[in-house]
Amino acid sequence: MVNTLAASISMTNLSYIIAGIVIAFFAAAFIGIAVLYFNSRKRNIDNHLEDVEIEEEVKQDYKSFAKRKKSTESIVDYYEKKKRFTKRISDINTVIAVNIYLIVLTCVGFAFLVSSQNQLFWFLNETSLIVETNSMATAYSGNTYLLDENGNLNEDDRIKQYTLITISKDQNYVNNIKPFDVVAFKMKSTNDNYLTVIHRLINVDYDEHNEPLYTFRGDANPSSMAGEIKVKKNMIVGVFQTNGYQGKKNVPLGYIVGYLRSSIGMIVVITAFFLLIIYTALFDRILEVYNARYNLVLIYRCVAYDIEHAEDSSYVNIDSTYDFSYINVLNQENLKLE
């Protein structure tokens, strides 16, 4: 038994190590691909390979500018406003994404801390927990008390493994539990810790002080475990199913929450958070390089249109001294546009 337990623990540790290595590998691959993509985009922009796309965006901005042109606003002013607006939206999206991740990370960390100490976080009189085993997923044929008056089994009473359920600690329910209610209680495990178990109450006895002693059993189990017999009232955590109360259950959410609060889930969430930060930083840098190139194309167009429409000075309202100071820079860039 001891050797089996030790082997089980070592296999668990090994699975964590392997999973950690795989996550680290994919994280490194993601960072490598992101950096390669950034360097490739930067080279394309620096070598004028994206000038066709930039030129098209400039044309679209000219159209928008012409529709809303103000007498005191130049195309440069218009683009600067657009750039600031785009940057503001990008910053807002980044802040939202980071805050969402921080909230998720905080909730997962809190759930992990609470579950690691075998505690529950209550909101008013309700809390949620995950059914860790399949002891309520099926019905043992000998447990005839699960059958209705017609001898049929109610499949709605089944609770699959890893289902997220809600329970209530309302004393109006807890003080009046009766046989065949589904109840959450604390049971002592082999390592002297207490586990929260969700099983069906099948019998109620009383001690010499007329205090109730409860006996529980999983629907799929042929008999009650030692820790389920003569359970005292102070070990009752809450009720899932009784007169006047029916807890909610959700299988998909149970898988998600169970995974996120696991050690591997925590590693994945933390890794994804830092990858998001790295990607955001690289994306912002690409945006800076792109905007710098856009500025050059934009100024060249302003100068070209100023020359072409010299008699129509209202077409582009730009200080010619300011504009022509860019010509040498543009010539050095060897920029050729229609």
C-alpha positions as CSV (number, residue, x, y, z in Angstrom):
1,M,0.0,0.0,0.0
2,V,2.8,2.4,1.0
3,N,4.8,1.5,-2.2
4,T,1.7,2.1,-4.3
5,L,1.1,5.5,-2.7
6,A,4.7,6.5,-3.2
7,A,4.6,5.4,-6.8
8,S,1.4,7.4,-7.3
9,I,2.9,10.5,-5.8
10,S,6.1,10.2,-7.9
11,M,4.0,9.7,-11.0
12,T,2.0,12.9,-10.1
13,N,5.2,14.9,-9.7
14,L,6.6,13.5,-12.9
15,S,3.4,14.5,-14.8
16,Y,3.8,18.1,-13.3
17,I,7.4,18.2,-14.5
18,I,6.5,17.0,-18.0
19,A,3.6,19.4,-18.3
20,G,5.8,22.3,-17.0
21,I,8.4,21.5,-19.7
22,V,5.8,21.3,-22.4
23,I,4.3,24.7,-21.3
24,A,7.8,26.3,-21.2
25,F,8.5,24.9,-24.7
26,F,5.4,26.4,-26.2
27,A,5.9,29.7,-24.3
28,A,9.5,29.9,-25.7
29,A,8.2,29.0,-29.2
30,F,5.5,31.7,-29.0
31,I,8.0,34.3,-27.9
32,G,10.4,33.2,-30.7
33,I,7.7,33.4,-33.3
34,A,6.5,36.8,-32.0
35,V,10.1,38.2,-32.1
36,L,10.6,36.8,-35.6
37,Y,7.4,38.3,-36.7
38,F,8.3,41.7,-35.2
39,N,11.7,41.7,-36.9
40,S,10.2,40.7,-40.2
41,R,7.6,43.4,-40.1
42,K,10.3,46.0,-39.1
43,R,12.5,45.0,-42.0
44,N,9.6,45.1,-44.4
45,I,8.7,48.6,-43.2
46,D,12.3,49.8,-43.2
47,N,12.8,48.5,-46.7
48,H,9.6,50.1,-48.0
49,L,8.0,46.7,-48.7
50,E,4.8,47.8,-47.1
51,D,4.5,51.2,-48.8
52,V,1.7,50.0,-51.0
53,E,-0.5,49.3,-48.0
54,I,0.6,52.5,-46.3
55,E,-0.1,54.5,-49.5
56,E,-3.6,53.0,-49.5
57,E,-4.2,54.0,-45.9
58,V,-2.9,57.5,-46.7
59,K,-5.4,57.8,-49.5
60,Q,-8.2,56.7,-47.3
61,D,-7.2,59.2,-44.7
62,Y,-7.2,61.9,-47.3
63,K,-10.7,61.0,-48.2
64,S,-11.8,61.2,-44.6
65,F,-9.9,64.4,-44.1
66,A,-11.5,66.0,-47.1
67,K,-15.0,65.2,-45.8
68,R,-14.5,66.8,-42.4
69,K,-11.7,69.3,-43.3
70,K,-11.5,72.3,-41.0
71,S,-9.9,75.5,-42.2
72,T,-7.3,75.5,-39.4
73,E,-6.6,71.7,-39.7
74,S,-4.0,70.2,-41.9
75,I,-3.8,66.5,-43.0
76,V,-0.9,66.2,-40.6
77,D,-3.0,67.5,-37.7
78,Y,-5.8,65.1,-38.8
79,Y,-3.5,62.1,-38.8
80,E,-1.9,63.0,-35.4
81,K,-5.4,63.1,-34.0
82,K,-6.2,59.7,-35.6
83,K,-2.9,58.3,-34.3
84,R,-3.6,59.5,-30.8
85,F,-7.1,58.1,-30.9
86,T,-5.8,54.7,-32.2
87,K,-3.1,54.7,-29.5
88,R,-5.7,55.5,-26.9
89,I,-8.0,52.6,-28.0
90,S,-5.0,50.3,-28.0
91,D,-4.0,51.4,-24.5
92,I,-7.6,50.9,-23.3
93,N,-7.8,47.4,-24.8
94,T,-4.5,46.5,-23.2
95,V,-5.6,47.8,-19.8
96,I,-8.9,45.9,-20.1
97,A,-7.1,42.7,-21.1
98,V,-4.5,43.1,-18.3
99,N,-7.2,43.8,-15.7
100,I,-9.3,40.8,-16.8
101,Y,-6.2,38.6,-16.5
102,L,-5.4,40.0,-13.1
103,I,-8.9,39.4,-11.9
104,V,-8.8,35.8,-13.3
105,L,-5.4,35.3,-11.8
106,T,-6.5,36.7,-8.4
107,C,-9.7,34.5,-8.4
108,V,-7.8,31.4,-9.4
109,G,-5.1,32.1,-6.8
110,F,-7.7,32.7,-4.1
111,A,-9.6,29.5,-5.1
112,F,-6.4,27.5,-5.1
113,L,-5.4,28.9,-1.6
114,V,-8.9,28.2,-0.2
115,S,-9.1,24.7,-1.7
116,S,-5.5,23.9,-0.6
117,Q,-6.6,24.6,3.0
118,N,-9.8,22.6,2.5
119,Q,-11.9,25.8,3.1
120,L,-14.9,27.2,1.3
121,F,-15.6,30.8,0.4
122,W,-19.3,31.6,1.1
123,F,-21.3,34.3,-0.6
124,L,-24.3,34.9,1.7
125,N,-25.5,31.4,2.5
126,E,-24.2,29.7,-0.7
127,T,-20.9,28.4,-2.0
128,S,-19.6,26.4,-4.9
129,L,-17.5,23.3,-4.9
130,I,-16.4,20.6,-7.3
131,V,-17.4,17.0,-7.0
132,E,-14.0,15.2,-7.2
133,T,-15.1,11.6,-7.6
134,N,-17.8,9.6,-9.5
135,S,-19.4,8.2,-6.3
136,M,-22.7,10.1,-7.2
137,A,-22.5,9.7,-11.0
138,T,-24.2,6.3,-11.1
139,A,-26.6,4.3,-8.9
140,Y,-25.6,1.0,-7.3
141,S,-28.4,-1.6,-7.9
142,G,-28.6,-2.5,-4.2
143,N,-29.4,1.1,-3.2
144,T,-33.2,0.6,-3.7
145,Y,-34.0,3.8,-1.8
146,L,-32.9,5.7,-5.0
147,L,-35.9,4.3,-6.9
148,D,-39.3,6.1,-7.0
149,E,-42.6,4.5,-6.3
150,N,-42.7,3.1,-9.8
151,G,-39.3,1.5,-9.4
152,N,-37.6,4.0,-11.7
153,L,-34.4,5.8,-11.2
154,N,-34.3,9.6,-11.5
155,E,-31.3,10.4,-13.7
156,D,-31.6,14.1,-12.7
157,D,-30.2,13.1,-9.3
158,R,-26.9,12.0,-10.8
159,I,-23.9,14.2,-10.1
160,K,-21.1,13.5,-12.5
161,Q,-17.4,13.7,-11.5
162,Y,-16.0,17.2,-11.8
163,T,-19.4,18.9,-11.7
164,L,-19.5,22.3,-10.1
165,I,-22.3,22.5,-7.7
166,T,-23.8,25.0,-5.2
167,I,-24.7,24.2,-1.7
168,S,-26.4,26.1,1.1
169,K,-25.5,26.5,4.7
170,D,-28.9,28.0,5.6
171,Q,-29.7,26.6,9.1
172,N,-33.3,26.2,8.1
173,Y,-32.2,23.5,5.7
174,V,-29.2,22.1,7.7
175,N,-31.2,21.6,10.9
176,N,-33.9,19.7,9.1
177,I,-32.0,17.3,6.8
178,K,-33.6,13.9,6.5
179,P,-32.8,10.6,4.9
180,F,-32.1,10.6,1.2
181,D,-31.2,14.3,1.1
182,V,-27.8,15.1,-0.6
183,V,-25.5,16.8,1.9
184,A,-21.9,18.1,2.0
185,F,-20.0,17.1,5.1
186,K,-16.4,16.8,6.3
187,M,-14.8,13.4,6.5
188,K,-11.4,12.6,7.9
189,S,-9.0,11.2,5.4
190,T,-6.1,8.9,5.8
191,N,-3.6,11.7,6.4
192,D,-5.6,13.2,9.2
193,N,-6.9,16.0,6.9
194,Y,-10.6,16.6,6.4
195,L,-12.2,16.3,3.0
196,T,-15.5,17.9,2.0
197,V,-17.7,15.0,0.6
198,I,-21.1,15.3,-1.1
199,H,-23.1,12.1,-0.5
200,R,-26.6,11.1,0.3
201,L,-27.9,10.8,3.9
202,I,-29.3,7.3,4.4
203,N,-29.8,7.1,8.1
204,V,-30.1,9.2,11.3
205,D,-29.4,7.9,14.8
206,Y,-29.1,9.7,18.1
207,D,-26.6,9.6,20.9
208,E,-27.2,9.6,24.6
209,H,-27.6,13.4,24.5
210,N,-30.2,13.1,21.7
211,E,-27.7,14.6,19.3
212,P,-28.1,13.4,15.7
213,L,-25.5,11.0,14.2
214,Y,-25.7,10.8,10.4
215,T,-24.7,8.0,8.0
216,F,-24.0,8.8,4.4
217,R,-23.3,6.8,1.3
218,G,-22.4,7.6,-2.3
219,D,-25.1,6.6,-4.7
220,A,-22.6,4.4,-6.7
221,N,-21.2,2.8,-3.5
222,P,-22.5,-0.6,-2.1
223,S,-21.8,0.5,1.5
224,S,-20.8,3.5,3.6
225,M,-17.2,4.2,4.3
226,A,-16.0,4.3,7.9
227,G,-15.8,8.1,7.8
228,E,-19.4,8.3,6.7
229,I,-20.9,6.5,9.7
230,K,-22.1,8.4,12.8
231,V,-21.1,11.8,11.5
232,K,-21.8,14.5,14.1
233,K,-23.8,17.6,13.3
234,N,-20.9,20.0,13.5
235,M,-19.3,18.2,10.5
236,I,-22.2,19.2,8.2
237,V,-21.0,21.8,5.7
238,G,-24.2,22.4,3.8
239,V,-27.0,20.8,1.7
240,F,-27.3,20.3,-2.0
241,Q,-30.7,18.7,-2.2
242,T,-33.4,18.9,0.4
243,N,-37.0,20.1,0.8
244,G,-37.1,23.7,-0.3
245,Y,-33.6,23.8,-1.8
246,Q,-32.0,22.4,-4.9
247,G,-28.4,23.3,-5.6
248,K,-27.3,24.1,-9.1
249,K,-24.9,22.0,-11.1
250,N,-22.7,22.6,-14.1
251,V,-20.3,20.1,-15.6
252,P,-18.4,22.2,-18.2
253,L,-17.8,25.0,-15.7
254,G,-16.6,22.4,-13.2
255,Y,-14.0,21.2,-15.6
256,I,-12.8,24.8,-16.3
257,V,-12.7,25.8,-12.7
258,G,-11.1,22.6,-11.6
259,Y,-8.4,22.9,-14.2
260,L,-7.7,26.6,-13.5
261,R,-7.3,26.0,-9.8
262,S,-4.9,23.1,-10.3
263,S,-1.2,23.6,-10.2
264,I,-0.9,23.2,-14.0
265,G,-3.8,25.5,-14.5
266,M,-2.2,28.2,-12.4
267,I,1.1,27.8,-14.4
268,V,-0.8,28.1,-17.7
269,V,-2.7,31.3,-16.5
270,I,0.5,32.9,-15.3
271,T,2.4,32.0,-18.4
272,A,-0.4,33.3,-20.6
273,F,-0.4,36.6,-18.7
274,F,3.3,37.2,-19.2
275,L,3.0,36.2,-22.9
276,L,0.2,38.8,-23.3
277,I,2.5,41.5,-21.8
278,I,5.4,40.5,-24.2
279,Y,3.1,40.4,-27.2
280,T,1.6,43.8,-26.3
281,A,5.1,45.3,-26.0
282,L,6.1,43.9,-29.4
283,F,2.9,45.0,-31.1
284,D,3.3,48.6,-29.7
285,R,6.9,48.7,-31.1
286,I,5.7,47.6,-34.5
287,L,3.0,50.3,-34.4
288,E,5.7,52.9,-33.7
289,V,7.8,51.8,-36.7
290,Y,4.7,51.7,-38.9
291,N,3.6,55.1,-37.8
292,A,7.1,56.6,-38.4
293,R,7.0,55.2,-42.0
294,Y,3.4,56.4,-42.4
295,N,4.5,59.9,-41.4
296,L,7.1,60.0,-44.2
297,V,4.6,58.8,-46.8
298,L,2.0,61.2,-45.5
299,I,4.3,64.2,-45.6
300,Y,5.5,63.3,-49.1
301,R,1.9,63.2,-50.3
302,C,1.2,66.6,-48.6
303,V,4.2,68.1,-50.4
304,A,3.3,66.5,-53.7
305,Y,-0.3,67.7,-53.5
306,D,0.8,71.2,-52.5
307,I,3.0,71.4,-55.6
308,E,0.3,69.9,-57.8
309,H,-2.5,72.1,-56.4
310,A,-0.4,75.3,-55.9
311,E,-3.2,77.4,-57.1
312,D,-5.7,75.7,-54.8
313,S,-4.0,76.3,-51.5
314,S,-7.2,75.3,-49.7
315,Y,-6.7,71.7,-50.7
316,V,-4.0,71.0,-48.2
317,N,-3.5,73.6,-45.5
318,I,0.1,73.1,-44.6
319,D,2.9,75.5,-43.9
320,S,5.1,75.2,-47.0
321,T,8.3,75.9,-45.0
322,Y,7.4,73.1,-42.6
323,D,6.5,70.7,-45.5
324,F,9.5,71.3,-47.7
325,S,11.8,70.7,-44.8
326,Y,10.9,67.0,-45.3
327,I,11.9,66.8,-48.9
328,N,15.5,65.9,-48.2
329,V,14.5,63.3,-45.7
330,L,12.1,61.8,-48.2
331,N,14.8,61.8,-51.0
332,Q,17.2,60.0,-48.7
333,E,14.5,57.4,-48.2
334,N,14.2,57.0,-52.0
335,L,10.5,57.0,-51.7
336,K,8.7,56.9,-55.0
337,L,4.9,57.4,-55.1
338,E,2.5,58.2,-58.0
